[in-house]
Amino acid sequence: MYYLSICFCDYLTSPSVQQAIYPYLMNGWILLTYLTIYQSLYMFYQIWTLRKPIQA
């Protein structure tokens, strides 16, 4: 796979290919941002609930 990316470097970096994949990249970054925020909030929630007093 690495070899193919070297061989097709000019094609993969051409403006037509970049324009074709641009919407998918932008949607991917937006999705990654929302997932990161959700995961961080869930992590803080788990840490917060872990610190509650233990009742026997």
Secondary structure, DSSP 8 states (H G I E B T S, - for coil): -HHHHHHTHHHHTSHHHHHHHHHHHHHHHHHHHHHHHHHHHHHHHHHHHHTS----
